[in-house]
Amino acid sequence: MRIIFAGGGTGGHLIAGISAAEEIRMRFHNAEIMFCGTEKKFEEEYVVQQGFRFQKIHAKKWERSFKGIFVFLRMAILGVIESLFLQRKFKPDIVVGLGGYASFAPIIAAKLLCIPSVLLEQNVVPGKANLFLARWADEVCCHWRSSLKWFAKAKKVNVTGTPIRKGIVSGRKKNYYEKFGFDSAKYTIVVTGGSQGAQAINEVMVKSLHKLEPFSEKIQIIHCAGEHGYECVKKGYRQTKINSFVCSFLNEMDAALNIADIVICRAGATTIAEITAIGIPAILIPYPYAADNHQYWNAVEVEKNGGGYLLPQIDLTPEKIVEIIIDLIRNKEKYERMKMFSKEMGRPNASVCVVDTISRLISYRETRVALLAR
Ligand SMILES: CC(=O)N[C@H]1[C@@H](OP(=O)(O)OP(=O)(O)OC[C@H]2O[C@@H](n3ccc(=O)[nH]c3=O)[C@H](O)[C@@H]2O)O[C@H](CO)[C@@H](O)[C@@H]1O
């Protein structure tokens, strides 16, 4: 079995792909997997670290300007040519698009070479690449039922969920608390701004710390600040009594989420898939400049289903954050309800469902090839 995962640009797309690839590796020992992504350094590093092959493909984000469109088209043509050569050499049985501009060329190349393809869509409102590619791909696997209306032109759409890392649904473990130097009797708050950190969330949390200080016997905080925010955030926590663990990027997010009682985060699709798979009440602060404001619609979906609070960045103040945290800690009934609604939204088996779709399409192709060869 030979599979290409194509996409990247952000951690969210990549991590969903890695999670599906891990499931494939576990089920099919002979599987050969390759990731195609952008020239961003973290992509290659992360993929290779997880034990997969990586190949850069020319790609550029779509920009609505004369120059932007020209550059996009030039890179897309280069990317398609590169992908055609690569796929003729690697001979994949299927190409999986992870969303984002980097999935564009490999999926088009797969279509030209009559190789089956699947698209993964993690957000409520699909990105431009997936919306365009849906008519060419054999199937689309999305996370949200409410995304279905966007894929009217697709051949087949499945609501599978977004693949998440195995460790995320492994349950609470005592040594997870020890890992962070934490106390299992306290409330654990996890603050994360997605794969790159979020300056607005970092700033508001640092300003909230002195208001949270009276609760230092009750709470402890893990804060993933991103590379740029790390120093400042670390300094802020050093000045309080609150037990904390500050990092720029946390590789053991599974451990952090498994001890989390409240998550404060952006509304990136993969983070939402992870917190709902466990069932953690969340305060969602969508990134206001995300393409088509898609994080806002992810957060609306979570709030509508009762799994968290949507707090637009424009209303984000230390007072508001502290008020919500205290309310969640004091109001046990409300907290438990939110936890339940969050879990109801979760799709912890998404990797299995996505890999079932992939292997079904591969078997279908093999049967067709065998019949034609008779
Ligand atoms: C600005 C922007 O366009 N962001 C998009 C990007 O999000 P982005 O990649 O930033 O965020 P996501 O929430 O989707 O994914 C972040 C991933 O990084 C992991 N993580 C994060 C911090 C850390 O310290 N350790 C760690 O492991 C999280 O557990 C998660 O698996 O792709 C998502 C998937 O299409 C979109 O929904 C987001 O809107």
The ligand as a MOL file (V3000), in Angstrom:
LIG
                    3D

  0  0  0     0  0            999 V3000
M  V30 BEGIN CTAB
M  V30 COUNTS 39 41 0 0 0
M  V30 BEGIN ATOM
M  V30 1 C -4.5740 30.9380 11.5460 0
M  V30 2 C -5.1720 29.7790 10.8480 0
M  V30 3 O -5.5860 29.8430 9.6980 0
M  V30 4 N -5.2270 28.6610 11.5910 0
M  V30 5 C -5.7770 27.4450 11.0270 0
M  V30 6 C -4.7970 26.3390 11.2640 0
M  V30 7 O -4.6870 26.2870 12.6590 0
M  V30 8 P -3.5030 25.8070 13.5830 0
M  V30 9 O -2.6580 24.8550 12.8480 0
M  V30 10 O -2.8380 26.9600 14.2200 0
M  V30 11 O -4.3700 25.1870 14.7380 0
M  V30 12 P -5.1530 23.8540 14.9830 0
M  V30 13 O -5.9370 24.1120 16.1810 0
M  V30 14 O -5.9290 23.3400 13.8350 0
M  V30 15 O -4.0000 22.7820 15.2920 0
M  V30 16 C -3.0080 22.9930 16.1900 0
M  V30 17 C -2.3730 21.6690 16.4770 0
M  V30 18 O -1.1390 21.9170 17.1140 0
M  V30 19 C -1.1060 21.1890 18.3390 0
M  V30 20 N -0.2700 21.9070 19.2890 0
M  V30 21 C -0.4370 23.2470 19.5060 0
M  V30 22 C 0.3670 23.9080 20.3990 0
M  V30 23 C 1.3450 23.1790 21.0930 0
M  V30 24 O 2.1080 23.6890 21.9090 0
M  V30 25 N 1.4600 21.8340 20.8690 0
M  V30 26 C 0.6740 21.1710 19.9650 0
M  V30 27 O 0.8120 19.9490 19.7780 0
M  V30 28 C -2.5420 21.0910 18.7840 0
M  V30 29 O -2.6910 20.0680 19.7260 0
M  V30 30 C -3.2060 20.8250 17.4400 0
M  V30 31 O -3.1150 19.4790 17.1010 0
M  V30 32 O -5.2940 25.1560 10.6440 0
M  V30 33 C -6.5800 24.7250 11.1570 0
M  V30 34 C -6.9910 23.4550 10.4330 0
M  V30 35 O -7.4210 23.7090 9.1640 0
M  V30 36 C -7.6190 25.8470 11.0440 0
M  V30 37 O -8.8120 25.4460 11.6730 0
M  V30 38 C -7.0860 27.0580 11.7000 0
M  V30 39 O -7.9960 28.0880 11.6540 0
M  V30 END ATOM
M  V30 BEGIN BOND
M  V30 1 1 1 2
M  V30 2 2 2 3
M  V30 3 1 2 4
M  V30 4 1 4 5
M  V30 5 1 5 6
M  V30 6 1 5 38
M  V30 7 1 6 7
M  V30 8 1 6 32
M  V30 9 1 7 8
M  V30 10 2 8 9
M  V30 11 1 8 10
M  V30 12 1 8 11
M  V30 13 1 11 12
M  V30 14 2 12 13
M  V30 15 1 12 14
M  V30 16 1 12 15
M  V30 17 1 15 16
M  V30 18 1 16 17
M  V30 19 1 17 18
M  V30 20 1 17 30
M  V30 21 1 18 19
M  V30 22 1 19 20
M  V30 23 1 19 28
M  V30 24 1 20 21
M  V30 25 1 20 26
M  V30 26 2 21 22
M  V30 27 1 22 23
M  V30 28 2 23 24
M  V30 29 1 23 25
M  V30 30 1 25 26
M  V30 31 2 26 27
M  V30 32 1 28 29
M  V30 33 1 28 30
M  V30 34 1 30 31
M  V30 35 1 32 33
M  V30 36 1 33 34
M  V30 37 1 33 36
M  V30 38 1 34 35
M  V30 39 1 36 37
M  V30 40 1 36 38
M  V30 41 1 38 39
M  V30 END BOND
M  V30 END CTAB
M  END
